[in-house]
Amino acid sequence: MRYEGDIYRPPGEWKSYLLQCTVGCSNNTCTFCDMYKAKRYHVRPLEDVLEDIQMATGTFWREAETVFLCDGDAIDLPVDYLLAVLAALYKSFPRLRRVTTYAGPLSTLRKSPEELRTIRAAGLQRAYLGVETGDDALLRHVKKGVGAEGMLEAGRRLVEAGFDLWTIVITGLEGGDREALERNAALTAKMINDMGPKHLSSMTYMPVEGTPMYEEVRRGEMTLQTPFESLLEVRRLVEQIELSGLHYTSNHASNYLPIKGTLKEDRARILAQLDQVLAAHDTSLLRDDAMRGL
Ligand code: SF4
């Protein structure tokens, strides 16, 4: 397989054939993220991508049931390009059930609702949207490229186009301040309630060396949450989700406690699990810092 630079995928895509269509992220400004900072964003030539698909059919990947389009933001690709890739994938991989991608909010908003419906109908089923937070000021502070209104609109357009929307939020982006924790949890829960995704993952903020936010922490302009403040924010988030049938997980390596369930059906069980750990205040119950990572 031919890849340019480091490749990232959501944890749940570990079985997927990874097909690199774009290199880097079309936004690439978020102050907490270093995933694609070493890459200059560009779209790979379509003929190269089609050739990769052909090459994959000569390997065990021909049996792949899921494909993830890399890099950071394949929804940014022109519609004709996406249609050609999707047609080639479904023709070449007989067992293929699902094609997925990350979706940046700005690149999603650059697509019309009709264009989103067209690529959804062609077989791009799932979009992973990094919502991060529902707090407008914080979204702007971390340079996500949109504020809360733009983020909500991007997510709603994906839902309305029929995408299986997987949202990702990051607790602790606001730093170690109790008032900010309550506000962030409330605004993020509201954003998710208003957007109506099928899935929600929460990650825990960790400073990544070389990023502007790491420098904020180093200069003392931002403090970090303690592990128990981090869990309290997860608790506040979970208790304010009002959707039914929302698949929730915190199995990402950045988190102190892996949690999985359906909201709000499993809310009482999840809150009891969190309350037990919060009450014990025992760090041995948490994932060790050495085992955490982004
Ligand atoms: S949009 Fe996503 S991949 Fe791009 S810089 Fe922001 S967090 Fe990183």
py3Dmol code that shows the C-alpha trace and the ligand (Angstrom):
import py3Dmol

protein = """\
ATOM      1  CA  MET A   1       0.000   0.000   0.000  1.00  0.00           C
ATOM      2  CA  ARG A   2       1.279   3.494  -0.745  1.00  0.00           C
ATOM      3  CA  TYR A   3       0.934   6.131   1.968  1.00  0.00           C
ATOM      4  CA  GLU A   4       2.373   9.608   2.355  1.00  0.00           C
ATOM      5  CA  GLY A   5       3.370  10.448   5.951  1.00  0.00           C
ATOM      6  CA  ASP A   6       1.784   9.168   9.155  1.00  0.00           C
ATOM      7  CA  ILE A   7      -1.714   7.730   8.818  1.00  0.00           C
ATOM      8  CA  TYR A   8      -4.458   8.192  11.445  1.00  0.00           C
ATOM      9  CA  ARG A   9      -7.838   6.494  11.714  1.00  0.00           C
ATOM     10  CA  PRO A  10     -10.599   6.346  14.330  1.00  0.00           C
ATOM     11  CA  PRO A  11     -10.109   3.453  16.827  1.00  0.00           C
ATOM     12  CA  GLY A  12     -13.163   1.615  15.468  1.00  0.00           C
ATOM     13  CA  GLU A  13     -11.653   1.442  11.974  1.00  0.00           C
ATOM     14  CA  TRP A  14      -8.886  -0.964  12.971  1.00  0.00           C
ATOM     15  CA  LYS A  15     -10.160  -3.617  10.565  1.00  0.00           C
ATOM     16  CA  SER A  16     -10.662  -1.211   7.663  1.00  0.00           C
ATOM     17  CA  TYR A  17      -8.612  -0.932   4.512  1.00  0.00           C
ATOM     18  CA  LEU A  18      -7.130   2.578   4.715  1.00  0.00           C
ATOM     19  CA  LEU A  19      -7.238   4.386   1.386  1.00  0.00           C
ATOM     20  CA  GLN A  20      -5.383   7.696   1.296  1.00  0.00           C
ATOM     21  CA  CYS A  21      -7.208  10.152  -0.955  1.00  0.00           C
ATOM     22  CA  THR A  22      -6.134  13.460   0.593  1.00  0.00           C
ATOM     23  CA  VAL A  23      -2.827  14.168   2.275  1.00  0.00           C
ATOM     24  CA  GLY A  24      -3.162  16.171   5.493  1.00  0.00           C
ATOM     25  CA  CYS A  25      -6.099  18.231   6.722  1.00  0.00           C
ATOM     26  CA  SER A  26      -7.756  21.040   4.779  1.00  0.00           C
ATOM     27  CA  ASN A  27      -8.120  23.068   7.997  1.00  0.00           C
ATOM     28  CA  ASN A  28      -4.959  22.147   9.904  1.00  0.00           C
ATOM     29  CA  THR A  29      -5.229  25.129  12.273  1.00  0.00           C
ATOM     30  CA  CYS A  30      -6.513  23.518  15.494  1.00  0.00           C
ATOM     31  CA  THR A  31      -4.198  24.544  18.321  1.00  0.00           C
ATOM     32  CA  PHE A  32      -4.421  21.203  20.190  1.00  0.00           C
ATOM     33  CA  CYS A  33      -3.747  18.925  17.205  1.00  0.00           C
ATOM     34  CA  ASP A  34      -0.455  17.942  15.573  1.00  0.00           C
ATOM     35  CA  MET A  35      -1.670  15.048  13.426  1.00  0.00           C
ATOM     36  CA  TYR A  36      -1.082  16.647  10.049  1.00  0.00           C
ATOM     37  CA  LYS A  37       1.141  19.603  10.865  1.00  0.00           C
ATOM     38  CA  ALA A  38       4.052  18.040   8.954  1.00  0.00           C
ATOM     39  CA  LYS A  39       1.935  17.697   5.803  1.00  0.00           C
ATOM     40  CA  ARG A  40       0.955  20.260   3.188  1.00  0.00           C
ATOM     41  CA  TYR A  41      -2.685  19.593   2.352  1.00  0.00           C
ATOM     42  CA  HIS A  42      -3.346  18.272  -1.127  1.00  0.00           C
ATOM     43  CA  VAL A  43      -5.591  15.894  -2.987  1.00  0.00           C
ATOM     44  CA  ARG A  44      -3.899  12.806  -4.399  1.00  0.00           C
ATOM     45  CA  PRO A  45      -4.311  12.317  -8.164  1.00  0.00           C
ATOM     46  CA  LEU A  46      -7.441  10.251  -8.763  1.00  0.00           C
ATOM     47  CA  GLU A  47      -5.550   7.836 -11.045  1.00  0.00           C
ATOM     48  CA  ASP A  48      -3.116   7.049  -8.189  1.00  0.00           C
ATOM     49  CA  VAL A  49      -5.990   6.307  -5.807  1.00  0.00           C
ATOM     50  CA  LEU A  50      -7.728   4.086  -8.365  1.00  0.00           C
ATOM     51  CA  GLU A  51      -4.416   2.311  -8.909  1.00  0.00           C
ATOM     52  CA  ASP A  52      -4.134   1.745  -5.119  1.00  0.00           C
ATOM     53  CA  ILE A  53      -7.572   0.106  -5.157  1.00  0.00           C
ATOM     54  CA  GLN A  54      -6.451  -2.158  -8.001  1.00  0.00           C
ATOM     55  CA  MET A  55      -3.284  -3.052  -6.087  1.00  0.00           C
ATOM     56  CA  ALA A  56      -5.312  -3.841  -2.953  1.00  0.00           C
ATOM     57  CA  THR A  57      -7.483  -6.296  -4.854  1.00  0.00           C
ATOM     58  CA  GLY A  58      -4.369  -8.431  -5.339  1.00  0.00           C
ATOM     59  CA  THR A  59      -3.935  -8.761  -1.555  1.00  0.00           C
ATOM     60  CA  PHE A  60      -6.019  -9.991   1.404  1.00  0.00           C
ATOM     61  CA  TRP A  61      -7.582  -6.514   1.469  1.00  0.00           C
ATOM     62  CA  ARG A  62      -9.831  -7.649  -1.376  1.00  0.00           C
ATOM     63  CA  GLU A  63     -11.923  -9.289   1.367  1.00  0.00           C
ATOM     64  CA  ALA A  64     -12.199  -6.022   3.351  1.00  0.00           C
ATOM     65  CA  GLU A  65     -15.711  -5.260   4.585  1.00  0.00           C
ATOM     66  CA  THR A  66     -14.972  -1.656   5.535  1.00  0.00           C
ATOM     67  CA  VAL A  67     -12.813   1.084   4.024  1.00  0.00           C
ATOM     68  CA  PHE A  68     -11.730   4.319   5.671  1.00  0.00           C
ATOM     69  CA  LEU A  69     -10.803   7.218   3.402  1.00  0.00           C
ATOM     70  CA  CYS A  70      -7.743   9.066   4.740  1.00  0.00           C
ATOM     71  CA  ASP A  71      -6.374  11.596   5.589  1.00  0.00           C
ATOM     72  CA  GLY A  72      -7.927  14.212   7.794  1.00  0.00           C
ATOM     73  CA  ASP A  73     -10.837  15.300   5.756  1.00  0.00           C
ATOM     74  CA  ALA A  74     -11.805  13.280   2.684  1.00  0.00           C
ATOM     75  CA  ILE A  75     -15.269  14.841   2.606  1.00  0.00           C
ATOM     76  CA  ASP A  76     -13.437  17.857   1.170  1.00  0.00           C
ATOM     77  CA  LEU A  77     -12.864  15.962  -2.093  1.00  0.00           C
ATOM     78  CA  PRO A  78     -14.787  17.050  -5.206  1.00  0.00           C
ATOM     79  CA  VAL A  79     -18.034  15.114  -5.617  1.00  0.00           C
ATOM     80  CA  ASP A  80     -16.996  13.541  -8.963  1.00  0.00           C
ATOM     81  CA  TYR A  81     -13.754  12.332  -7.394  1.00  0.00           C
ATOM     82  CA  LEU A  82     -15.596  10.761  -4.453  1.00  0.00           C
ATOM     83  CA  LEU A  83     -18.128   9.105  -6.762  1.00  0.00           C
ATOM     84  CA  ALA A  84     -15.325   7.571  -8.851  1.00  0.00           C
ATOM     85  CA  VAL A  85     -13.551   6.245  -5.735  1.00  0.00           C
ATOM     86  CA  LEU A  86     -16.744   4.833  -4.217  1.00  0.00           C
ATOM     87  CA  ALA A  87     -17.750   3.141  -7.490  1.00  0.00           C
ATOM     88  CA  ALA A  88     -14.297   1.565  -7.821  1.00  0.00           C
ATOM     89  CA  LEU A  89     -14.323   0.361  -4.206  1.00  0.00           C
ATOM     90  CA  TYR A  90     -17.744  -1.291  -4.383  1.00  0.00           C
ATOM     91  CA  LYS A  91     -16.847  -2.880  -7.744  1.00  0.00           C
ATOM     92  CA  SER A  92     -13.462  -4.178  -6.592  1.00  0.00           C
ATOM     93  CA  PHE A  93     -14.186  -5.338  -3.018  1.00  0.00           C
ATOM     94  CA  PRO A  94     -17.003  -7.927  -3.159  1.00  0.00           C
ATOM     95  CA  ARG A  95     -17.583  -8.017   0.627  1.00  0.00           C
ATOM     96  CA  LEU A  96     -17.543  -4.247   1.128  1.00  0.00           C
ATOM     97  CA  ARG A  97     -20.317  -3.073   3.480  1.00  0.00           C
ATOM     98  CA  ARG A  98     -19.242   0.402   4.543  1.00  0.00           C
ATOM     99  CA  VAL A  99     -17.008   3.320   3.518  1.00  0.00           C
ATOM    100  CA  THR A 100     -16.239   5.989   6.104  1.00  0.00           C
ATOM    101  CA  THR A 101     -14.281   9.246   6.437  1.00  0.00           C
ATOM    102  CA  TYR A 102     -13.394  12.090   8.743  1.00  0.00           C
ATOM    103  CA  ALA A 103     -15.448  15.200   7.972  1.00  0.00           C
ATOM    104  CA  GLY A 104     -14.192  18.649   8.842  1.00  0.00           C
ATOM    105  CA  PRO A 105     -16.941  21.180   9.614  1.00  0.00           C
ATOM    106  CA  LEU A 106     -15.760  23.730   7.051  1.00  0.00           C
ATOM    107  CA  SER A 107     -15.357  21.199   4.250  1.00  0.00           C
ATOM    108  CA  THR A 108     -18.781  19.759   5.082  1.00  0.00           C
ATOM    109  CA  LEU A 109     -20.311  23.234   4.879  1.00  0.00           C
ATOM    110  CA  ARG A 110     -18.692  23.758   1.471  1.00  0.00           C
ATOM    111  CA  LYS A 111     -20.842  20.876   0.178  1.00  0.00           C
ATOM    112  CA  SER A 112     -24.485  21.571  -0.597  1.00  0.00           C
ATOM    113  CA  PRO A 113     -27.146  19.345   1.023  1.00  0.00           C
ATOM    114  CA  GLU A 114     -27.733  17.836  -2.451  1.00  0.00           C
ATOM    115  CA  GLU A 115     -24.033  17.014  -2.867  1.00  0.00           C
ATOM    116  CA  LEU A 116     -23.938  15.387   0.563  1.00  0.00           C
ATOM    117  CA  ARG A 117     -27.004  13.286  -0.304  1.00  0.00           C
ATOM    118  CA  THR A 118     -25.355  12.244  -3.584  1.00  0.00           C
ATOM    119  CA  ILE A 119     -22.154  10.965  -1.968  1.00  0.00           C
ATOM    120  CA  ARG A 120     -24.142   9.315   0.813  1.00  0.00           C
ATOM    121  CA  ALA A 121     -26.291   7.509  -1.772  1.00  0.00           C
ATOM    122  CA  ALA A 122     -23.116   6.382  -3.569  1.00  0.00           C
ATOM    123  CA  GLY A 123     -22.002   4.528  -0.434  1.00  0.00           C
ATOM    124  CA  LEU A 124     -20.091   6.892   1.839  1.00  0.00           C
ATOM    125  CA  GLN A 125     -22.037   5.844   4.931  1.00  0.00           C
ATOM    126  CA  ARG A 126     -20.290   7.191   7.979  1.00  0.00           C
ATOM    127  CA  ALA A 127     -18.669  10.533   8.770  1.00  0.00           C
ATOM    128  CA  TYR A 128     -16.562  11.165  11.880  1.00  0.00           C
ATOM    129  CA  LEU A 129     -16.939  14.796  12.920  1.00  0.00           C
ATOM    130  CA  GLY A 130     -14.596  16.328  15.500  1.00  0.00           C
ATOM    131  CA  VAL A 131     -17.086  18.524  17.341  1.00  0.00           C
ATOM    132  CA  GLU A 132     -14.627  18.967  20.221  1.00  0.00           C
ATOM    133  CA  THR A 133     -16.888  21.276  22.277  1.00  0.00           C
ATOM    134  CA  GLY A 134     -20.210  23.074  22.074  1.00  0.00           C
ATOM    135  CA  ASP A 135     -18.714  26.274  23.483  1.00  0.00           C
ATOM    136  CA  ASP A 136     -18.551  28.894  20.728  1.00  0.00           C
ATOM    137  CA  ALA A 137     -15.732  30.886  22.361  1.00  0.00           C
ATOM    138  CA  LEU A 138     -13.667  27.755  22.944  1.00  0.00           C
ATOM    139  CA  LEU A 139     -14.142  26.522  19.360  1.00  0.00           C
ATOM    140  CA  ARG A 140     -12.835  29.876  18.149  1.00  0.00           C
ATOM    141  CA  HIS A 141     -10.018  29.876  20.697  1.00  0.00           C
ATOM    142  CA  VAL A 142      -8.767  26.481  19.465  1.00  0.00           C
ATOM    143  CA  LYS A 143      -9.116  27.670  15.835  1.00  0.00           C
ATOM    144  CA  LYS A 144     -11.455  24.904  14.734  1.00  0.00           C
ATOM    145  CA  GLY A 145     -12.416  26.975  11.697  1.00  0.00           C
ATOM    146  CA  VAL A 146     -16.061  27.410  12.757  1.00  0.00           C
ATOM    147  CA  GLY A 147     -17.965  28.541  15.835  1.00  0.00           C
ATOM    148  CA  ALA A 148     -20.786  26.644  17.526  1.00  0.00           C
ATOM    149  CA  GLU A 149     -23.367  27.658  14.911  1.00  0.00           C
ATOM    150  CA  GLY A 150     -21.193  26.423  12.017  1.00  0.00           C
ATOM    151  CA  MET A 151     -20.387  23.175  13.824  1.00  0.00           C
ATOM    152  CA  LEU A 152     -24.054  22.484  14.518  1.00  0.00           C
ATOM    153  CA  GLU A 153     -25.008  23.240  10.917  1.00  0.00           C
ATOM    154  CA  ALA A 154     -22.278  20.922   9.568  1.00  0.00           C
ATOM    155  CA  GLY A 155     -23.442  18.067  11.798  1.00  0.00           C
ATOM    156  CA  ARG A 156     -27.102  18.623  10.978  1.00  0.00           C
ATOM    157  CA  ARG A 157     -26.382  18.599   7.246  1.00  0.00           C
ATOM    158  CA  LEU A 158     -24.636  15.247   7.596  1.00  0.00           C
ATOM    159  CA  VAL A 159     -27.530  13.826   9.615  1.00  0.00           C
ATOM    160  CA  GLU A 160     -30.105  15.180   7.162  1.00  0.00           C
ATOM    161  CA  ALA A 161     -28.159  13.694   4.231  1.00  0.00           C
ATOM    162  CA  GLY A 162     -28.479  10.282   5.913  1.00  0.00           C
ATOM    163  CA  PHE A 163     -24.912   9.853   7.200  1.00  0.00           C
ATOM    164  CA  ASP A 164     -24.238   7.582  10.145  1.00  0.00           C
ATOM    165  CA  LEU A 165     -22.711  10.494  12.072  1.00  0.00           C
ATOM    166  CA  TRP A 166     -20.029   9.743  14.661  1.00  0.00           C
ATOM    167  CA  THR A 167     -19.193  12.794  16.763  1.00  0.00           C
ATOM    168  CA  ILE A 168     -16.058  13.202  18.845  1.00  0.00           C
ATOM    169  CA  VAL A 169     -15.687  15.644  21.732  1.00  0.00           C
ATOM    170  CA  ILE A 170     -12.663  16.481  23.889  1.00  0.00           C
ATOM    171  CA  THR A 171     -13.157  17.082  27.601  1.00  0.00           C
ATOM    172  CA  GLY A 172     -10.681  19.354  29.366  1.00  0.00           C
ATOM    173  CA  LEU A 173     -10.030  21.640  26.392  1.00  0.00           C
ATOM    174  CA  GLU A 174     -11.196  24.473  28.633  1.00  0.00           C
ATOM    175  CA  GLY A 175      -8.453  23.771  31.215  1.00  0.00           C
ATOM    176  CA  GLY A 176      -8.675  23.148  34.942  1.00  0.00           C
ATOM    177  CA  ASP A 177     -11.421  25.533  35.983  1.00  0.00           C
ATOM    178  CA  ARG A 178     -14.556  24.203  37.677  1.00  0.00           C
ATOM    179  CA  GLU A 179     -16.898  26.854  36.288  1.00  0.00           C
ATOM    180  CA  ALA A 180     -15.538  26.313  32.766  1.00  0.00           C
ATOM    181  CA  LEU A 181     -15.984  22.544  33.222  1.00  0.00           C
ATOM    182  CA  GLU A 182     -19.690  22.948  33.999  1.00  0.00           C
ATOM    183  CA  ARG A 183     -20.165  25.344  31.078  1.00  0.00           C
ATOM    184  CA  ASN A 184     -18.272  23.159  28.622  1.00  0.00           C
ATOM    185  CA  ALA A 185     -20.197  20.020  29.574  1.00  0.00           C
ATOM    186  CA  ALA A 186     -23.557  21.799  29.329  1.00  0.00           C
ATOM    187  CA  LEU A 187     -22.827  23.450  25.975  1.00  0.00           C
ATOM    188  CA  THR A 188     -21.340  20.269  24.495  1.00  0.00           C
ATOM    189  CA  ALA A 189     -24.315  18.169  25.617  1.00  0.00           C
ATOM    190  CA  LYS A 190     -26.654  20.760  24.078  1.00  0.00           C
ATOM    191  CA  MET A 191     -24.705  20.685  20.810  1.00  0.00           C
ATOM    192  CA  ILE A 192     -24.969  16.884  20.659  1.00  0.00           C
ATOM    193  CA  ASN A 193     -28.665  16.937  21.610  1.00  0.00           C
ATOM    194  CA  ASP A 194     -29.379  19.496  18.872  1.00  0.00           C
ATOM    195  CA  MET A 195     -27.259  17.706  16.264  1.00  0.00           C
ATOM    196  CA  GLY A 196     -28.640  14.192  16.797  1.00  0.00           C
ATOM    197  CA  PRO A 197     -25.696  11.934  15.820  1.00  0.00           C
ATOM    198  CA  LYS A 198     -25.814   8.132  16.133  1.00  0.00           C
ATOM    199  CA  HIS A 199     -22.462   7.892  17.959  1.00  0.00           C
ATOM    200  CA  LEU A 200     -20.514   9.975  20.458  1.00  0.00           C
ATOM    201  CA  SER A 201     -16.926   9.419  21.606  1.00  0.00           C
ATOM    202  CA  SER A 202     -15.265  11.508  24.246  1.00  0.00           C
ATOM    203  CA  MET A 203     -11.527  11.991  24.450  1.00  0.00           C
ATOM    204  CA  THR A 204      -9.525  13.680  27.194  1.00  0.00           C
ATOM    205  CA  TYR A 205      -7.304  16.618  26.348  1.00  0.00           C
ATOM    206  CA  MET A 206      -3.566  15.912  26.539  1.00  0.00           C
ATOM    207  CA  PRO A 207      -1.008  18.566  25.597  1.00  0.00           C
ATOM    208  CA  VAL A 208       0.946  17.569  22.506  1.00  0.00           C
ATOM    209  CA  GLU A 209       4.431  18.994  22.212  1.00  0.00           C
ATOM    210  CA  GLY A 210       4.857  21.377  19.298  1.00  0.00           C
ATOM    211  CA  THR A 211       1.242  22.587  19.324  1.00  0.00           C
ATOM    212  CA  PRO A 212       0.182  26.136  20.282  1.00  0.00           C
ATOM    213  CA  MET A 213      -1.934  24.772  23.143  1.00  0.00           C
ATOM    214  CA  TYR A 214       1.050  22.897  24.556  1.00  0.00           C
ATOM    215  CA  GLU A 215       2.819  26.270  24.661  1.00  0.00           C
ATOM    216  CA  GLU A 216      -0.170  27.806  26.484  1.00  0.00           C
ATOM    217  CA  VAL A 217       0.178  25.116  29.127  1.00  0.00           C
ATOM    218  CA  ARG A 218       3.957  25.496  29.301  1.00  0.00           C
ATOM    219  CA  ARG A 219       3.660  29.276  29.769  1.00  0.00           C
ATOM    220  CA  GLY A 220       1.129  28.751  32.547  1.00  0.00           C
ATOM    221  CA  GLU A 221      -1.718  30.393  30.595  1.00  0.00           C
ATOM    222  CA  MET A 222      -3.716  27.167  30.726  1.00  0.00           C
ATOM    223  CA  THR A 223      -3.937  24.705  33.598  1.00  0.00           C
ATOM    224  CA  LEU A 224      -4.876  21.068  33.115  1.00  0.00           C
ATOM    225  CA  GLN A 225      -7.762  19.213  34.691  1.00  0.00           C
ATOM    226  CA  THR A 226      -6.975  16.615  37.300  1.00  0.00           C
ATOM    227  CA  PRO A 227      -8.035  13.052  36.371  1.00  0.00           C
ATOM    228  CA  PHE A 228     -11.078  13.351  38.666  1.00  0.00           C
ATOM    229  CA  GLU A 229     -12.101  16.716  37.187  1.00  0.00           C
ATOM    230  CA  SER A 230     -11.866  15.032  33.810  1.00  0.00           C
ATOM    231  CA  LEU A 231     -14.216  12.254  34.963  1.00  0.00           C
ATOM    232  CA  LEU A 232     -16.554  14.802  36.505  1.00  0.00           C
ATOM    233  CA  GLU A 233     -16.818  16.528  33.124  1.00  0.00           C
ATOM    234  CA  VAL A 234     -17.653  13.191  31.489  1.00  0.00           C
ATOM    235  CA  ARG A 235     -20.314  12.713  34.163  1.00  0.00           C
ATOM    236  CA  ARG A 236     -21.819  16.125  33.504  1.00  0.00           C
ATOM    237  CA  LEU A 237     -21.794  15.473  29.771  1.00  0.00           C
ATOM    238  CA  VAL A 238     -23.462  12.074  30.073  1.00  0.00           C
ATOM    239  CA  GLU A 239     -26.129  13.291  32.500  1.00  0.00           C
ATOM    240  CA  GLN A 240     -27.203  16.078  30.123  1.00  0.00           C
ATOM    241  CA  ILE A 241     -27.512  13.993  26.945  1.00  0.00           C
ATOM    242  CA  GLU A 242     -31.200  13.706  26.106  1.00  0.00           C
ATOM    243  CA  LEU A 243     -31.008  11.605  22.926  1.00  0.00           C
ATOM    244  CA  SER A 244     -32.239   8.029  22.783  1.00  0.00           C
ATOM    245  CA  GLY A 245     -30.216   5.262  21.166  1.00  0.00           C
ATOM    246  CA  LEU A 246     -26.970   7.238  21.096  1.00  0.00           C
ATOM    247  CA  HIS A 247     -23.963   4.888  21.102  1.00  0.00           C
ATOM    248  CA  TYR A 248     -21.480   6.395  23.576  1.00  0.00           C
ATOM    249  CA  THR A 249     -17.896   5.326  24.162  1.00  0.00           C
ATOM    250  CA  SER A 250     -14.835   6.646  25.951  1.00  0.00           C
ATOM    251  CA  ASN A 251     -12.534   3.802  24.906  1.00  0.00           C
ATOM    252  CA  HIS A 252      -9.945   6.157  23.391  1.00  0.00           C
ATOM    253  CA  ALA A 253      -6.442   5.818  24.852  1.00  0.00           C
ATOM    254  CA  SER A 254      -6.498   9.403  26.158  1.00  0.00           C
ATOM    255  CA  ASN A 255      -9.258   8.610  28.658  1.00  0.00           C
ATOM    256  CA  TYR A 256      -8.873   7.652  32.296  1.00  0.00           C
ATOM    257  CA  LEU A 257     -11.803   5.241  32.298  1.00  0.00           C
ATOM    258  CA  PRO A 258     -13.221   3.198  29.433  1.00  0.00           C
ATOM    259  CA  ILE A 259     -17.001   3.518  29.335  1.00  0.00           C
ATOM    260  CA  LYS A 260     -19.432   2.146  26.787  1.00  0.00           C
ATOM    261  CA  GLY A 261     -23.180   2.185  26.548  1.00  0.00           C
ATOM    262  CA  THR A 262     -26.302   3.565  24.957  1.00  0.00           C
ATOM    263  CA  LEU A 263     -27.582   6.960  26.023  1.00  0.00           C
ATOM    264  CA  LYS A 264     -29.787   7.660  27.572  1.00  0.00           C
ATOM    265  CA  GLU A 265     -30.877   4.050  28.098  1.00  0.00           C
ATOM    266  CA  ASP A 266     -27.689   3.105  30.007  1.00  0.00           C
ATOM    267  CA  ARG A 267     -27.275   6.486  31.652  1.00  0.00           C
ATOM    268  CA  ALA A 268     -27.992   5.328  35.205  1.00  0.00           C
ATOM    269  CA  ARG A 269     -25.428   2.501  34.946  1.00  0.00           C
ATOM    270  CA  ILE A 270     -22.759   4.795  33.461  1.00  0.00           C
ATOM    271  CA  LEU A 271     -23.365   7.496  36.074  1.00  0.00           C
ATOM    272  CA  ALA A 272     -23.166   4.890  38.857  1.00  0.00           C
ATOM    273  CA  GLN A 273     -19.845   3.643  37.427  1.00  0.00           C
ATOM    274  CA  LEU A 274     -18.481   7.199  37.324  1.00  0.00           C
ATOM    275  CA  ASP A 275     -19.806   8.063  40.797  1.00  0.00           C
ATOM    276  CA  GLN A 276     -18.160   4.999  42.277  1.00  0.00           C
ATOM    277  CA  VAL A 277     -14.758   6.016  40.895  1.00  0.00           C
ATOM    278  CA  LEU A 278     -15.254   9.690  41.795  1.00  0.00           C
ATOM    279  CA  ALA A 279     -16.185   8.773  45.359  1.00  0.00           C
ATOM    280  CA  ALA A 280     -13.222   6.394  45.779  1.00  0.00           C
ATOM    281  CA  HIS A 281     -10.828   9.067  44.481  1.00  0.00           C
ATOM    282  CA  ASP A 282      -8.309   6.292  43.955  1.00  0.00           C
ATOM    283  CA  THR A 283      -5.939   6.772  41.014  1.00  0.00           C
ATOM    284  CA  SER A 284      -5.248   3.019  40.858  1.00  0.00           C
ATOM    285  CA  LEU A 285      -8.752   2.658  39.384  1.00  0.00           C
ATOM    286  CA  LEU A 286      -7.752   4.859  36.436  1.00  0.00           C
ATOM    287  CA  ARG A 287      -5.711   4.223  33.321  1.00  0.00           C
ATOM    288  CA  ASP A 288      -2.123   5.005  34.190  1.00  0.00           C
ATOM    289  CA  ASP A 289      -0.777   8.229  32.646  1.00  0.00           C
ATOM    290  CA  ALA A 290       2.041   6.237  31.051  1.00  0.00           C
ATOM    291  CA  MET A 291      -0.591   4.205  29.175  1.00  0.00           C
ATOM    292  CA  ARG A 292      -2.536   7.231  27.981  1.00  0.00           C
ATOM    293  CA  GLY A 293      -1.969   8.762  24.588  1.00  0.00           C
ATOM    294  CA  LEU A 294      -3.573  10.603  21.711  1.00  0.00           C
TER     295      LEU A 294
END
"""
ligand_1 = """\
8
SF4
S -9.682 19.625 11.749
Fe -9.114 17.732 12.863
S -7.271 16.942 11.832
Fe -7.543 19.065 11.150
S -6.251 20.269 12.538
Fe -8.320 20.226 13.428
S -8.381 18.463 14.838
Fe -6.543 18.234 13.501
"""
view = py3Dmol.view(width=600, height=400)
view.addModel(protein, "pdb")
view.setStyle({"model": 0}, {"cartoon": {"style": "trace"}})
view.addModel(ligand_1, "xyz")
view.setStyle({"model": 1}, {"stick": {}})
view.zoomTo()
view.show()
